[in-house]
Amino acid sequence: MDYFINLTNFCDEINLNKESAMFFVYEGSISVKKQEDEFFIDDETAGTLRLISEIQNELGVNNEGVSIILNLRRKIIDYQTKIKTILESISKSESIDKLILALKETGMFENEDNEENI
């Protein structure tokens, strides 16, 4: 990751207060690199901060609410990826046994969040 965007300047640019940005840093939702007394972010983090700013400014959601929205968004994207893999496996499979084996081999049914497996 290339950290090159100054966090404070970027927050000013997108109308997000630095305290909100630091909330998400401490929570672990975004990553920063500290050099001397300044924080720097990469493009991916900048995108996440833009999304945070939009949610807060357009919907009036507080930091905790945004955190919940980001976590739900991440899970939805993860499930979309799993569904796509399942559909691709179904279209390529010759039998139900081969389908089940192919899906097990993907490892997508392994539990990351201690949630109930599909």
Biopython code that builds the backbone (N, CA, C, O; Angstrom):
import numpy as np
from Bio.PDB.StructureBuilder import StructureBuilder

atoms = [
    (1, "MET", "N", (0.831, -1.185, 0.000)),
    (1, "MET", "CA", (0.000, 0.000, 0.000)),
    (1, "MET", "C", (0.874, 1.246, 0.000)),
    (1, "MET", "O", (1.839, 1.347, 0.757)),
    (2, "ASP", "N", (0.526, 2.168, -0.843)),
    (2, "ASP", "CA", (1.234, 3.440, -0.872)),
    (2, "ASP", "C", (0.416, 4.470, -0.108)),
    (2, "ASP", "O", (-0.689, 4.830, -0.514)),
    (3, "TYR", "N", (0.973, 4.937, 1.001)),
    (3, "TYR", "CA", (0.310, 5.948, 1.818)),
    (3, "TYR", "C", (0.856, 7.307, 1.398)),
    (3, "TYR", "O", (2.029, 7.608, 1.617)),
    (4, "PHE", "N", (0.000, 8.123, 0.795)),
    (4, "PHE", "CA", (0.502, 9.394, 0.302)),
    (4, "PHE", "C", (-0.468, 10.552, 0.482)),
    (4, "PHE", "O", (-0.120, 11.694, 0.183)),
    (5, "ILE", "N", (-1.680, 10.282, 0.964)),
    (5, "ILE", "CA", (-2.667, 11.345, 1.119)),
    (5, "ILE", "C", (-2.684, 11.764, 2.591)),
    (5, "ILE", "O", (-2.852, 10.925, 3.476)),
    (6, "ASN", "N", (-2.513, 13.034, 2.843)),
    (6, "ASN", "CA", (-2.561, 13.542, 4.212)),
    (6, "ASN", "C", (-3.993, 13.446, 4.734)),
    (6, "ASN", "O", (-4.915, 13.985, 4.122)),
    (7, "LEU", "N", (-4.178, 12.766, 5.854)),
    (7, "LEU", "CA", (-5.510, 12.513, 6.404)),
    (7, "LEU", "C", (-6.250, 13.805, 6.733)),
    (7, "LEU", "O", (-7.418, 13.947, 6.370)),
    (8, "THR", "N", (-5.617, 14.729, 7.396)),
    (8, "THR", "CA", (-6.270, 15.975, 7.785)),
    (8, "THR", "C", (-6.738, 16.760, 6.568)),
    (8, "THR", "O", (-7.870, 17.243, 6.531)),
    (9, "ASN", "N", (-5.872, 16.886, 5.582)),
    (9, "ASN", "CA", (-6.243, 17.616, 4.362)),
    (9, "ASN", "C", (-7.383, 16.915, 3.631)),
    (9, "ASN", "O", (-8.302, 17.562, 3.129)),
    (10, "PHE", "N", (-7.316, 15.596, 3.577)),
    (10, "PHE", "CA", (-8.358, 14.843, 2.881)),
    (10, "PHE", "C", (-9.698, 14.985, 3.593)),
    (10, "PHE", "O", (-10.727, 15.157, 2.941)),
    (11, "CYS", "N", (-9.697, 14.917, 4.920)),
    (11, "CYS", "CA", (-10.939, 15.078, 5.687)),
    (11, "CYS", "C", (-11.561, 16.452, 5.432)),
    (11, "CYS", "O", (-12.778, 16.570, 5.289)),
    (12, "ASP", "N", (-10.732, 17.478, 5.376)),
    (12, "ASP", "CA", (-11.241, 18.816, 5.058)),
    (12, "ASP", "C", (-11.876, 18.838, 3.671)),
    (12, "ASP", "O", (-12.919, 19.459, 3.465)),
    (13, "GLU", "N", (-11.237, 18.153, 2.722)),
    (13, "GLU", "CA", (-11.707, 18.127, 1.336)),
    (13, "GLU", "C", (-13.074, 17.442, 1.203)),
    (13, "GLU", "O", (-13.900, 17.862, 0.392)),
    (14, "ILE", "N", (-13.314, 16.393, 1.994)),
    (14, "ILE", "CA", (-14.565, 15.631, 1.864)),
    (14, "ILE", "C", (-15.591, 15.970, 2.942)),
    (14, "ILE", "O", (-16.612, 15.294, 3.069)),
    (15, "ASN", "N", (-15.317, 17.018, 3.717)),
    (15, "ASN", "CA", (-16.242, 17.461, 4.761)),
    (15, "ASN", "C", (-16.498, 16.384, 5.821)),
    (15, "ASN", "O", (-17.641, 16.071, 6.150)),
    (16, "LEU", "N", (-15.411, 15.835, 6.337)),
    (16, "LEU", "CA", (-15.470, 14.835, 7.411)),
    (16, "LEU", "C", (-14.566, 15.315, 8.530)),
    (16, "LEU", "O", (-13.404, 15.647, 8.294)),
    (17, "ASN", "N", (-15.095, 15.355, 9.758)),
    (17, "ASN", "CA", (-14.229, 15.836, 10.825)),
    (17, "ASN", "C", (-13.187, 14.782, 11.184)),
    (17, "ASN", "O", (-13.437, 13.580, 11.086)),
    (18, "LYS", "N", (-12.025, 15.254, 11.597)),
    (18, "LYS", "CA", (-10.900, 14.361, 11.868)),
    (18, "LYS", "C", (-11.223, 13.396, 13.011)),
    (18, "LYS", "O", (-10.724, 12.270, 13.026)),
    (19, "GLU", "N", (-12.044, 13.820, 13.955)),
    (19, "GLU", "CA", (-12.401, 12.939, 15.071)),
    (19, "GLU", "C", (-13.153, 11.705, 14.565)),
    (19, "GLU", "O", (-12.942, 10.595, 15.053)),
    (20, "SER", "N", (-14.027, 11.912, 13.585)),
    (20, "SER", "CA", (-14.728, 10.773, 12.990)),
    (20, "SER", "C", (-13.744, 9.845, 12.296)),
    (20, "SER", "O", (-13.828, 8.625, 12.435)),
    (21, "ALA", "N", (-12.815, 10.421, 11.553)),
    (21, "ALA", "CA", (-11.808, 9.601, 10.874)),
    (21, "ALA", "C", (-11.005, 8.795, 11.891)),
    (21, "ALA", "O", (-10.747, 7.608, 11.687)),
    (22, "MET", "N", (-10.615, 9.439, 12.977)),
    (22, "MET", "CA", (-9.819, 8.741, 13.987)),
    (22, "MET", "C", (-10.640, 7.659, 14.700)),
    (22, "MET", "O", (-10.081, 6.648, 15.124)),
    (23, "PHE", "N", (-11.947, 7.855, 14.838)),
    (23, "PHE", "CA", (-12.821, 6.817, 15.388)),
    (23, "PHE", "C", (-12.665, 5.537, 14.568)),
    (23, "PHE", "O", (-12.525, 4.449, 15.126)),
    (24, "PHE", "N", (-12.689, 5.674, 13.236)),
    (24, "PHE", "CA", (-12.595, 4.505, 12.362)),
    (24, "PHE", "C", (-11.179, 3.935, 12.312)),
    (24, "PHE", "O", (-11.002, 2.749, 12.035)),
    (25, "VAL", "N", (-10.176, 4.763, 12.577)),
    (25, "VAL", "CA", (-8.806, 4.263, 12.697)),
    (25, "VAL", "C", (-8.710, 3.385, 13.941)),
    (25, "VAL", "O", (-8.225, 2.256, 13.868)),
    (26, "TYR", "N", (-9.169, 3.898, 15.082)),
    (26, "TYR", "CA", (-9.080, 3.149, 16.333)),
    (26, "TYR", "C", (-9.937, 1.895, 16.308)),
    (26, "TYR", "O", (-9.605, 0.890, 16.938)),
    (27, "GLU", "N", (-11.037, 1.960, 15.581)),
    (27, "GLU", "CA", (-11.918, 0.803, 15.450)),
    (27, "GLU", "C", (-11.321, -0.268, 14.534)),
    (27, "GLU", "O", (-11.690, -1.440, 14.613)),
    (28, "GLY", "N", (-10.402, 0.145, 13.673)),
    (28, "GLY", "CA", (-9.768, -0.788, 12.746)),
    (28, "GLY", "C", (-10.447, -0.869, 11.387)),
    (28, "GLY", "O", (-10.103, -1.727, 10.575)),
    (29, "SER", "N", (-11.411, 0.017, 11.130)),
    (29, "SER", "CA", (-12.103, 0.020, 9.841)),
    (29, "SER", "C", (-11.252, 0.607, 8.725)),
    (29, "SER", "O", (-11.423, 0.258, 7.557)),
    (30, "ILE", "N", (-10.343, 1.493, 9.083)),
    (30, "ILE", "CA", (-9.425, 2.076, 8.104)),
    (30, "ILE", "C", (-8.012, 2.021, 8.665)),
    (30, "ILE", "O", (-7.808, 1.953, 9.877)),
    (31, "SER", "N", (-7.050, 2.052, 7.767)),
    (31, "SER", "CA", (-5.662, 2.033, 8.213)),
    (31, "SER", "C", (-4.963, 3.322, 7.795)),
    (31, "SER", "O", (-5.252, 3.901, 6.748)),
    (32, "VAL", "N", (-4.048, 3.746, 8.634)),
    (32, "VAL", "CA", (-3.264, 4.954, 8.371)),
    (32, "VAL", "C", (-1.797, 4.642, 8.645)),
    (32, "VAL", "O", (-1.457, 3.663, 9.309)),
    (33, "LYS", "N", (-0.963, 5.490, 8.121)),
    (33, "LYS", "CA", (0.466, 5.412, 8.422)),
    (33, "LYS", "C", (0.855, 6.728, 9.054)),
    (33, "LYS", "O", (0.573, 7.799, 8.517)),
    (34, "LYS", "N", (1.505, 6.640, 10.199)),
    (34, "LYS", "CA", (1.903, 7.857, 10.902)),
    (34, "LYS", "C", (3.362, 8.164, 10.581)),
    (34, "LYS", "O", (4.242, 7.317, 10.735)),
    (35, "GLN", "N", (3.594, 9.393, 10.132)),
    (35, "GLN", "CA", (4.947, 9.888, 9.908)),
    (35, "GLN", "C", (5.079, 11.189, 10.665)),
    (35, "GLN", "O", (4.365, 12.159, 10.409)),
    (36, "GLU", "N", (6.005, 11.187, 11.598)),
    (36, "GLU", "CA", (6.176, 12.304, 12.512)),
    (36, "GLU", "C", (4.850, 12.536, 13.231)),
    (36, "GLU", "O", (4.385, 11.636, 13.930)),
    (37, "ASP", "N", (4.230, 13.689, 13.090)),
    (37, "ASP", "CA", (2.962, 13.946, 13.777)),
    (37, "ASP", "C", (1.781, 13.972, 12.820)),
    (37, "ASP", "O", (0.727, 14.512, 13.156)),
    (38, "GLU", "N", (1.939, 13.395, 11.629)),
    (38, "GLU", "CA", (0.871, 13.421, 10.641)),
    (38, "GLU", "C", (0.490, 12.002, 10.232)),
    (38, "GLU", "O", (1.301, 11.078, 10.274)),
    (39, "PHE", "N", (-0.774, 11.863, 9.833)),
    (39, "PHE", "CA", (-1.278, 10.583, 9.365)),
    (39, "PHE", "C", (-1.480, 10.639, 7.858)),
    (39, "PHE", "O", (-1.887, 11.663, 7.309)),
    (40, "PHE", "N", (-1.190, 9.521, 7.199)),
    (40, "PHE", "CA", (-1.358, 9.420, 5.761)),
    (40, "PHE", "C", (-2.194, 8.186, 5.438)),
    (40, "PHE", "O", (-2.157, 7.187, 6.156)),
    (41, "ILE", "N", (-2.949, 8.275, 4.339)),
    (41, "ILE", "CA", (-3.833, 7.189, 3.937)),
    (41, "ILE", "C", (-3.557, 6.803, 2.486)),
    (41, "ILE", "O", (-2.940, 7.554, 1.731)),
    (42, "ASP", "N", (-4.035, 5.604, 2.116)),
    (42, "ASP", "CA", (-3.903, 5.152, 0.728)),
    (42, "ASP", "C", (-5.230, 5.361, -0.007)),
    (42, "ASP", "O", (-6.199, 5.849, 0.574)),
    (43, "ASP", "N", (-5.265, 4.989, -1.276)),
    (43, "ASP", "CA", (-6.472, 5.189, -2.097)),
    (43, "ASP", "C", (-7.670, 4.408, -1.570)),
    (43, "ASP", "O", (-8.790, 4.919, -1.573)),
    (44, "GLU", "N", (-7.448, 3.182, -1.121)),
    (44, "GLU", "CA", (-8.558, 2.368, -0.608)),
    (44, "GLU", "C", (-9.177, 3.012, 0.627)),
    (44, "GLU", "O", (-10.399, 3.075, 0.759)),
    (45, "THR", "N", (-8.330, 3.484, 1.521)),
    (45, "THR", "CA", (-8.818, 4.162, 2.721)),
    (45, "THR", "C", (-9.541, 5.452, 2.350)),
    (45, "THR", "O", (-10.553, 5.797, 2.959)),
    (46, "ALA", "N", (-9.030, 6.153, 1.363)),
    (46, "ALA", "CA", (-9.692, 7.381, 0.905)),
    (46, "ALA", "C", (-11.102, 7.062, 0.416)),
    (46, "ALA", "O", (-12.036, 7.815, 0.692)),
    (47, "GLY", "N", (-11.265, 5.964, -0.299)),
    (47, "GLY", "CA", (-12.591, 5.556, -0.759)),
    (47, "GLY", "C", (-13.534, 5.245, 0.390)),
    (47, "GLY", "O", (-14.708, 5.613, 0.363)),
    (48, "THR", "N", (-13.009, 4.568, 1.394)),
    (48, "THR", "CA", (-13.825, 4.259, 2.577)),
    (48, "THR", "C", (-14.221, 5.537, 3.301)),
    (48, "THR", "O", (-15.362, 5.671, 3.743)),
    (49, "LEU", "N", (-13.295, 6.470, 3.427)),
    (49, "LEU", "CA", (-13.603, 7.746, 4.087)),
    (49, "LEU", "C", (-14.636, 8.545, 3.298)),
    (49, "LEU", "O", (-15.484, 9.212, 3.890)),
    (50, "ARG", "N", (-14.573, 8.486, 1.977)),
    (50, "ARG", "CA", (-15.594, 9.165, 1.159)),
    (50, "ARG", "C", (-16.971, 8.573, 1.446)),
    (50, "ARG", "O", (-17.953, 9.301, 1.592)),
    (51, "LEU", "N", (-17.032, 7.243, 1.526)),
    (51, "LEU", "CA", (-18.290, 6.572, 1.827)),
    (51, "LEU", "C", (-18.795, 6.966, 3.219)),
    (51, "LEU", "O", (-19.983, 7.236, 3.396)),
    (52, "ILE", "N", (-17.905, 6.999, 4.188)),
    (52, "ILE", "CA", (-18.266, 7.408, 5.551)),
    (52, "ILE", "C", (-18.830, 8.824, 5.539)),
    (52, "ILE", "O", (-19.861, 9.096, 6.154)),
    (53, "SER", "N", (-18.148, 9.720, 4.836)),
    (53, "SER", "CA", (-18.597, 11.106, 4.761)),
    (53, "SER", "C", (-19.981, 11.207, 4.126)),
    (53, "SER", "O", (-20.842, 11.940, 4.613)),
    (54, "GLU", "N", (-20.193, 10.466, 3.035)),
    (54, "GLU", "CA", (-21.498, 10.484, 2.374)),
    (54, "GLU", "C", (-22.601, 9.988, 3.309)),
    (54, "GLU", "O", (-23.673, 10.589, 3.387)),
    (55, "ILE", "N", (-22.340, 8.904, 4.008)),
    (55, "ILE", "CA", (-23.350, 8.352, 4.924)),
    (55, "ILE", "C", (-23.672, 9.360, 6.019)),
    (55, "ILE", "O", (-24.839, 9.593, 6.334)),
    (56, "GLN", "N", (-22.636, 9.954, 6.597)),
    (56, "GLN", "CA", (-22.861, 10.912, 7.675)),
    (56, "GLN", "C", (-23.552, 12.176, 7.183)),
    (56, "GLN", "O", (-24.515, 12.636, 7.797)),
    (57, "ASN", "N", (-23.077, 12.732, 6.100)),
    (57, "ASN", "CA", (-23.596, 14.020, 5.640)),
    (57, "ASN", "C", (-24.950, 13.920, 4.955)),
    (57, "ASN", "O", (-25.775, 14.824, 5.090)),
    (58, "GLU", "N", (-25.194, 12.847, 4.227)),
    (58, "GLU", "CA", (-26.463, 12.718, 3.507)),
    (58, "GLU", "C", (-27.554, 12.071, 4.351)),
    (58, "GLU", "O", (-28.734, 12.383, 4.192)),
    (59, "LEU", "N", (-27.158, 11.168, 5.250)),
    (59, "LEU", "CA", (-28.161, 10.443, 6.035)),
    (59, "LEU", "C", (-28.181, 10.852, 7.509)),
    (59, "LEU", "O", (-29.097, 10.484, 8.244)),
    (60, "GLY", "N", (-27.180, 11.606, 7.938)),
    (60, "GLY", "CA", (-27.139, 12.051, 9.328)),
    (60, "GLY", "C", (-26.842, 10.934, 10.319)),
    (60, "GLY", "O", (-27.305, 10.984, 11.459)),
    (61, "VAL", "N", (-26.087, 9.940, 9.907)),
    (61, "VAL", "CA", (-25.782, 8.785, 10.752)),
    (61, "VAL", "C", (-24.527, 9.075, 11.570)),
    (61, "VAL", "O", (-23.569, 9.655, 11.059)),
    (62, "ASN", "N", (-24.535, 8.667, 12.851)),
    (62, "ASN", "CA", (-23.360, 8.880, 13.698)),
    (62, "ASN", "C", (-22.295, 7.812, 13.433)),
    (62, "ASN", "O", (-22.520, 6.881, 12.660)),
    (63, "ASN", "N", (-21.130, 7.955, 14.082)),
    (63, "ASN", "CA", (-20.008, 7.043, 13.846)),
    (63, "ASN", "C", (-20.380, 5.583, 14.087)),
    (63, "ASN", "O", (-20.036, 4.712, 13.287)),
    (64, "GLU", "N", (-21.076, 5.317, 15.180)),
    (64, "GLU", "CA", (-21.439, 3.936, 15.501)),
    (64, "GLU", "C", (-22.374, 3.358, 14.441)),
    (64, "GLU", "O", (-22.241, 2.194, 14.065)),
    (65, "GLY", "N", (-23.311, 4.158, 13.964)),
    (65, "GLY", "CA", (-24.217, 3.713, 12.915)),
    (65, "GLY", "C", (-23.487, 3.456, 11.614)),
    (65, "GLY", "O", (-23.775, 2.484, 10.917)),
    (66, "VAL", "N", (-22.543, 4.324, 11.285)),
    (66, "VAL", "CA", (-21.747, 4.131, 10.073)),
    (66, "VAL", "C", (-20.943, 2.839, 10.182)),
    (66, "VAL", "O", (-20.807, 2.101, 9.207)),
    (67, "SER", "N", (-20.417, 2.574, 11.363)),
    (67, "SER", "CA", (-19.658, 1.343, 11.575)),
    (67, "SER", "C", (-20.514, 0.109, 11.293)),
    (67, "SER", "O", (-20.052, -0.842, 10.662)),
    (68, "ILE", "N", (-21.746, 0.129, 11.756)),
    (68, "ILE", "CA", (-22.665, -0.981, 11.501)),
    (68, "ILE", "C", (-22.941, -1.100, 10.005)),
    (68, "ILE", "O", (-22.939, -2.203, 9.458)),
    (69, "ILE", "N", (-23.175, 0.018, 9.348)),
    (69, "ILE", "CA", (-23.437, 0.014, 7.911)),
    (69, "ILE", "C", (-22.238, -0.550, 7.147)),
    (69, "ILE", "O", (-22.417, -1.349, 6.228)),
    (70, "LEU", "N", (-21.025, -0.147, 7.514)),
    (70, "LEU", "CA", (-19.828, -0.649, 6.838)),
    (70, "LEU", "C", (-19.672, -2.159, 7.020)),
    (70, "LEU", "O", (-19.313, -2.870, 6.081)),
    (71, "ASN", "N", (-19.944, -2.642, 8.233)),
    (71, "ASN", "CA", (-19.844, -4.085, 8.491)),
    (71, "ASN", "C", (-20.893, -4.853, 7.691)),
    (71, "ASN", "O", (-20.591, -5.901, 7.122)),
    (72, "LEU", "N", (-22.117, -4.342, 7.644)),
    (72, "LEU", "CA", (-23.162, -4.999, 6.858)),
    (72, "LEU", "C", (-22.820, -4.975, 5.376)),
    (72, "LEU", "O", (-23.045, -5.955, 4.665)),
    (73, "ARG", "N", (-22.281, -3.866, 4.913)),
    (73, "ARG", "CA", (-21.879, -3.746, 3.505)),
    (73, "ARG", "C", (-20.813, -4.776, 3.165)),
    (73, "ARG", "O", (-20.868, -5.413, 2.113)),
    (74, "ARG", "N", (-19.838, -4.938, 4.062)),
    (74, "ARG", "CA", (-18.771, -5.922, 3.846)),
    (74, "ARG", "C", (-19.345, -7.333, 3.770)),
    (74, "ARG", "O", (-18.934, -8.130, 2.926)),
    (75, "LYS", "N", (-20.294, -7.642, 4.652)),
    (75, "LYS", "CA", (-20.911, -8.973, 4.639)),
    (75, "LYS", "C", (-21.730, -9.202, 3.377)),
    (75, "LYS", "O", (-21.710, -10.297, 2.815)),
    (76, "ILE", "N", (-22.450, -8.180, 2.927)),
    (76, "ILE", "CA", (-23.241, -8.307, 1.698)),
    (76, "ILE", "C", (-22.321, -8.588, 0.512)),
    (76, "ILE", "O", (-22.608, -9.464, -0.303)),
    (77, "ILE", "N", (-21.231, -7.857, 0.416)),
    (77, "ILE", "CA", (-20.276, -8.073, -0.675)),
    (77, "ILE", "C", (-19.696, -9.485, -0.600)),
    (77, "ILE", "O", (-19.529, -10.143, -1.627)),
    (78, "ASP", "N", (-19.391, -9.948, 0.610)),
    (78, "ASP", "CA", (-18.862, -11.302, 0.795)),
    (78, "ASP", "C", (-19.884, -12.345, 0.340)),
    (78, "ASP", "O", (-19.534, -13.301, -0.351)),
    (79, "TYR", "N", (-21.140, -12.159, 0.728)),
    (79, "TYR", "CA", (-22.177, -13.109, 0.314)),
    (79, "TYR", "C", (-22.424, -13.060, -1.191)),
    (79, "TYR", "O", (-22.686, -14.097, -1.801)),
    (80, "GLN", "N", (-22.346, -11.887, -1.797)),
    (80, "GLN", "CA", (-22.492, -11.787, -3.247)),
    (80, "GLN", "C", (-21.399, -12.593, -3.951)),
    (80, "GLN", "O", (-21.657, -13.278, -4.941)),
    (81, "THR", "N", (-20.183, -12.500, -3.428)),
    (81, "THR", "CA", (-19.066, -13.259, -3.992)),
    (81, "THR", "C", (-19.310, -14.756, -3.858)),
    (81, "THR", "O", (-19.055, -15.518, -4.790)),
    (82, "LYS", "N", (-19.803, -15.176, -2.695)),
    (82, "LYS", "CA", (-20.093, -16.599, -2.485)),
    (82, "LYS", "C", (-21.187, -17.085, -3.430)),
    (82, "LYS", "O", (-21.083, -18.171, -4.001)),
    (83, "ILE", "N", (-22.223, -16.291, -3.592)),
    (83, "ILE", "CA", (-23.322, -16.670, -4.491)),
    (83, "ILE", "C", (-22.815, -16.785, -5.925)),
    (83, "ILE", "O", (-23.182, -17.713, -6.645)),
    (84, "LYS", "N", (-21.981, -15.849, -6.333)),
    (84, "LYS", "CA", (-21.415, -15.903, -7.683)),
    (84, "LYS", "C", (-20.611, -17.182, -7.871)),
    (84, "LYS", "O", (-20.714, -17.828, -8.914)),
    (85, "THR", "N", (-19.806, -17.557, -6.869)),
    (85, "THR", "CA", (-19.018, -18.781, -6.944)),
    (85, "THR", "C", (-19.914, -20.004, -7.036)),
    (85, "THR", "O", (-19.639, -20.928, -7.802)),
    (86, "ILE", "N", (-20.987, -20.010, -6.252)),
    (86, "ILE", "CA", (-21.927, -21.134, -6.291)),
    (86, "ILE", "C", (-22.563, -21.250, -7.669)),
    (86, "ILE", "O", (-22.631, -22.344, -8.229)),
    (87, "LEU", "N", (-23.028, -20.137, -8.218)),
    (87, "LEU", "CA", (-23.667, -20.161, -9.538)),
    (87, "LEU", "C", (-22.700, -20.611, -10.628)),
    (87, "LEU", "O", (-23.080, -21.354, -11.533)),
    (88, "GLU", "N", (-21.447, -20.159, -10.538)),
    (88, "GLU", "CA", (-20.446, -20.598, -11.511)),
    (88, "GLU", "C", (-20.192, -22.096, -11.380)),
    (88, "GLU", "O", (-20.056, -22.796, -12.384)),
    (89, "SER", "N", (-20.129, -22.589, -10.144)),
    (89, "SER", "CA", (-19.908, -24.016, -9.913)),
    (89, "SER", "C", (-21.071, -24.844, -10.433)),
    (89, "SER", "O", (-20.866, -25.911, -11.010)),
    (90, "ILE", "N", (-22.285, -24.361, -10.233)),
    (90, "ILE", "CA", (-23.470, -25.075, -10.718)),
    (90, "ILE", "C", (-23.432, -25.184, -12.243)),
    (90, "ILE", "O", (-23.713, -26.241, -12.809)),
    (91, "SER", "N", (-23.084, -24.082, -12.894)),
    (91, "SER", "CA", (-23.093, -24.102, -14.360)),
    (91, "SER", "C", (-22.001, -25.010, -14.928)),
    (91, "SER", "O", (-22.132, -25.499, -16.050)),
    (92, "LYS", "N", (-20.927, -25.241, -14.171)),
    (92, "LYS", "CA", (-19.821, -26.072, -14.647)),
    (92, "LYS", "C", (-19.912, -27.524, -14.185)),
    (92, "LYS", "O", (-19.193, -28.376, -14.706)),
    (93, "SER", "N", (-20.763, -27.818, -13.235)),
    (93, "SER", "CA", (-20.767, -29.162, -12.645)),
    (93, "SER", "C", (-21.491, -30.170, -13.527)),
    (93, "SER", "O", (-22.433, -29.848, -14.251)),
    (94, "GLU", "N", (-21.009, -31.396, -13.433)),
    (94, "GLU", "CA", (-21.603, -32.492, -14.189)),
    (94, "GLU", "C", (-22.561, -33.307, -13.331)),
    (94, "GLU", "O", (-23.466, -33.958, -13.853)),
    (95, "SER", "N", (-22.364, -33.272, -12.012)),
    (95, "SER", "CA", (-23.245, -34.015, -11.113)),
    (95, "SER", "C", (-23.289, -33.304, -9.769)),
    (95, "SER", "O", (-22.460, -32.443, -9.476)),
    (96, "ILE", "N", (-24.254, -33.672, -8.974)),
    (96, "ILE", "CA", (-24.395, -33.045, -7.647)),
    (96, "ILE", "C", (-23.197, -33.364, -6.756)),
    (96, "ILE", "O", (-22.767, -32.520, -5.969)),
    (97, "ASP", "N", (-22.661, -34.568, -6.875)),
    (97, "ASP", "CA", (-21.493, -34.943, -6.067)),
    (97, "ASP", "C", (-20.274, -34.094, -6.434)),
    (97, "ASP", "O", (-19.542, -33.632, -5.560)),
    (98, "LYS", "N", (-20.068, -33.895, -7.742)),
    (98, "LYS", "CA", (-18.944, -33.058, -8.173)),
    (98, "LYS", "C", (-19.164, -31.601, -7.768)),
    (98, "LYS", "O", (-18.215, -30.888, -7.443)),
    (99, "LEU", "N", (-20.412, -31.174, -7.788)),
    (99, "LEU", "CA", (-20.738, -29.815, -7.368)),
    (99, "LEU", "C", (-20.406, -29.613, -5.893)),
    (99, "LEU", "O", (-19.764, -28.631, -5.520)),
    (100, "ILE", "N", (-20.848, -30.545, -5.066)),
    (100, "ILE", "CA", (-20.570, -30.442, -3.631)),
    (100, "ILE", "C", (-19.073, -30.450, -3.370)),
    (100, "ILE", "O", (-18.579, -29.658, -2.568)),
    (101, "LEU", "N", (-18.348, -31.335, -4.038)),
    (101, "LEU", "CA", (-16.897, -31.407, -3.879)),
    (101, "LEU", "C", (-16.242, -30.091, -4.319)),
    (101, "LEU", "O", (-15.361, -29.576, -3.631)),
    (102, "ALA", "N", (-16.669, -29.554, -5.451)),
    (102, "ALA", "CA", (-16.099, -28.300, -5.948)),
    (102, "ALA", "C", (-16.353, -27.155, -4.973)),
    (102, "ALA", "O", (-15.473, -26.326, -4.743)),
    (103, "LEU", "N", (-17.548, -27.109, -4.404)),
    (103, "LEU", "CA", (-17.865, -26.039, -3.453)),
    (103, "LEU", "C", (-17.065, -26.185, -2.164)),
    (103, "LEU", "O", (-16.630, -25.190, -1.585)),
    (104, "LYS", "N", (-16.872, -27.420, -1.714)),
    (104, "LYS", "CA", (-16.057, -27.633, -0.509)),
    (104, "LYS", "C", (-14.614, -27.208, -0.749)),
    (104, "LYS", "O", (-13.962, -26.662, 0.141)),
    (105, "GLU", "N", (-14.121, -27.462, -1.958)),
    (105, "GLU", "CA", (-12.733, -27.115, -2.279)),
    (105, "GLU", "C", (-12.503, -25.608, -2.326)),
    (105, "GLU", "O", (-11.373, -25.153, -2.146)),
    (106, "THR", "N", (-13.542, -24.837, -2.562)),
    (106, "THR", "CA", (-13.368, -23.379, -2.597)),
    (106, "THR", "C", (-13.059, -22.818, -1.223)),
    (106, "THR", "O", (-12.471, -21.743, -1.108)),
    (107, "GLY", "N", (-13.453, -23.542, -0.169)),
    (107, "GLY", "CA", (-13.215, -23.073, 1.193)),
    (107, "GLY", "C", (-14.164, -21.976, 1.630)),
    (107, "GLY", "O", (-13.996, -21.402, 2.706)),
    (108, "MET", "N", (-15.154, -21.679, 0.814)),
    (108, "MET", "CA", (-16.031, -20.561, 1.159)),
    (108, "MET", "C", (-17.006, -20.892, 2.268)),
    (108, "MET", "O", (-17.671, -19.999, 2.793)),
    (109, "PHE", "N", (-17.103, -22.149, 2.631)),
    (109, "PHE", "CA", (-17.994, -22.508, 3.721)),
    (109, "PHE", "C", (-17.256, -22.570, 5.051)),
    (109, "PHE", "O", (-17.831, -22.936, 6.076)),
    (110, "GLU", "N", (-15.980, -22.211, 5.025)),
    (110, "GLU", "CA", (-15.207, -22.149, 6.255)),
    (110, "GLU", "C", (-15.662, -20.926, 7.028)),
    (110, "GLU", "O", (-16.009, -19.909, 6.428)),
    (111, "ASN", "N", (-15.667, -21.009, 8.335)),
    (111, "ASN", "CA", (-16.221, -19.976, 9.196)),
    (111, "ASN", "C", (-15.139, -18.990, 9.611)),
    (111, "ASN", "O", (-14.184, -19.361, 10.293)),
    (112, "GLU", "N", (-15.289, -17.721, 9.196)),
    (112, "GLU", "CA", (-14.341, -16.661, 9.578)),
    (112, "GLU", "C", (-14.792, -15.914, 10.820)),
    (112, "GLU", "O", (-13.967, -15.541, 11.654)),
    (113, "ASP", "N", (-16.099, -15.691, 10.952)),
    (113, "ASP", "CA", (-16.616, -14.826, 12.011)),
    (113, "ASP", "C", (-17.324, -15.603, 13.118)),
    (113, "ASP", "O", (-18.097, -15.023, 13.880)),
    (114, "ASN", "N", (-17.073, -16.892, 13.213)),
    (114, "ASN", "CA", (-17.763, -17.755, 14.174)),
    (114, "ASN", "C", (-19.276, -17.705, 13.999)),
    (114, "ASN", "O", (-20.038, -17.875, 14.951)),
    (115, "GLU", "N", (-19.693, -17.465, 12.748)),
    (115, "GLU", "CA", (-21.102, -17.486, 12.433)),
    (115, "GLU", "C", (-21.453, -18.893, 11.987)),
    (115, "GLU", "O", (-20.568, -19.686, 11.663)),
    (116, "GLU", "N", (-22.717, -19.199, 11.971)),
    (116, "GLU", "CA", (-23.153, -20.497, 11.539)),
    (116, "GLU", "C", (-22.820, -20.687, 10.065)),
    (116, "GLU", "O", (-23.066, -19.795, 9.253)),
    (117, "ASN", "N", (-22.266, -21.835, 9.717)),
    (117, "ASN", "CA", (-21.920, -22.122, 8.322)),
    (117, "ASN", "C", (-23.186, -22.261, 7.484)),
    (117, "ASN", "O", (-24.260, -22.587, 7.991)),
    (118, "ILE", "N", (-23.029, -22.008, 6.205)),
    (118, "ILE", "CA", (-24.148, -22.131, 5.271)),
    (118, "ILE", "C", (-24.469, -23.596, 5.095)),
    (118, "ILE", "O", (-25.384, -23.942, 4.348)),
]
sb = StructureBuilder()
sb.init_structure("model")
sb.init_model(0)
sb.init_chain("A")
sb.init_seg("    ")
for serial, (resi, resn, name, xyz) in enumerate(atoms, 1):
    if name == "N":
        sb.init_residue(resn, " ", resi, " ")
    sb.init_atom(name, np.array(xyz, "f"), 0.0, 1.0, " ", f" {name:<3s}", serial, name[0])
structure = sb.get_structure()
